[in-house]
Amino acid sequence: MTDSAAPIRVVVVEDNAAFRETLHMLFELRHEIEVVASVASGDEAPTACREYAPDVVLMDYRMPGMNGAEATRAVLAACPTAKVVCLTASVTQREIDELETAGVVLCLMKDEGFDAIIDGVRRAAGVPAA
């Protein structure tokens, strides 16, 4: 981020519609984060990133079509300055290694709570803790 007063621009990539909408609503309560796009699959993520130029992409791992690592590679090819944070319900060490190799900067578990997710987005964007 270049302007510390500007909100962190986030694209949410999550196939579970209820969880995606909940994240979007919760992020709207935070002045420091702006959800610029919300998509249901890794296939849609590169296009959304090209269009909206996010600071951070919050990426699910288990999705139909591309998994989180495949989608991360596609997102970073489309938008190399974005930071990708994986947000998943479960992940193995092999999958974490695959995500890191793909370019994910942080992997969070969905059950860590919303404050941990906010903190992860802030850290990925290079914004100090509030």
N, C-alpha and C positions, 0 to 999 in steps of 0.2 A: 504494500500500500504506500502511496506517495503522500497522501494527505491524512494526517492522524485524526482529523475531525470527520473525515468521510467515513461512512459505514463500510464494513467489510461486505463485499459483494459475493453472494453465495448461490451456487446452483446445487439443488438437492436432487440426487439420483436414487430413487427408492421405488421398488415395484409394489410395495404394500400401500395402497391408496390411503387407508386410514392413518397409518404411521406417517406417510409423506405429508398429509394435510395437517396432522397434529404438529409435526416439526415446523411447518410453515407458520401456523398460528402462534406457536411459542416464540419463534424467531421474530415475528412481528411485534412482540412485546418488548423487544430489545432495541434500543436506539442505535447500537453500534453494529448491528447486522441487518443487511437487506437481502432478502431472498429475491434474486432477479429472475430465476426460472426454477421450475420444479418438473422433473420428467420421470416417467415410469420405467425406463429401461436404459441399459448401457448403450444400446443402439442409438438412442436419441441424444445422449450426452454430448458427443462431439459437436453436433449442430447447435445445441443450446449454448455451449461454451464459445463457439465462434461468434454467435449472435450477441451474447451478453457479456463477454469478457470478464468472468468472475475472478475474484481473488482466490476463492476457495471453492472446491467441489467436494460436497459431502456425498460419498459414494457407498452404496450398499455393496456387499460382496456377492450374496446369493440372489441372482436374478435370472429370469428366463433369457435365452440368447447369450449375450456376452456376460461373463462373470465380472466381478469388480476389477480384477487385474487386467483382463482384456480391455475393459472399458476405460481403465486408467491410461493404458498405452494409447488408446484412440483419442482420449481427451487431451493428453499432453502433446500429441502430434498436432492437434487442432489449436491448442491454446497453451504453448509451452511455459508461460509465466504463471499459470494457475498452480495452486498447491492442492493436492488431493488428500483428503482425510477419509479413510474407510470407516464406516459405521455399520457394524454387523451384529447379528445375534449370536453367531458362533463362528469360530475360525480355528483351523489347525495350524501348527507351527509351519508346515509345508506351505499352506496358503498365505501365512504372514510373510514368509520368505518370497513367495511369488509376487505378493502385493508390493513389497519393498523394492524388488527388482524392477517392477513395472513403474515405480516412481511415487508410490504412496509415502507421504511424510509422517503419517500417524495412523494408528489403527485403534479405534475405540469400540467398546461393546455397547449395544443398545441399552443394556440394563444398568449402565454406569450412572444414569441420571442426566437431566438436562443441563445442570451446571457444568458437568464434566464435558459435555458436548460443546457448550459455549466456550469453555476454556480451550478445548482442542482446536476449535475454529480460530479463536484469537491467536493461539500459539502458531498455528500454521500460517496465518496472515502476518506474523511478526509483530503482533500488537501485545504489549505487556498486560499482565493480569490487572483487572480493575481493582 
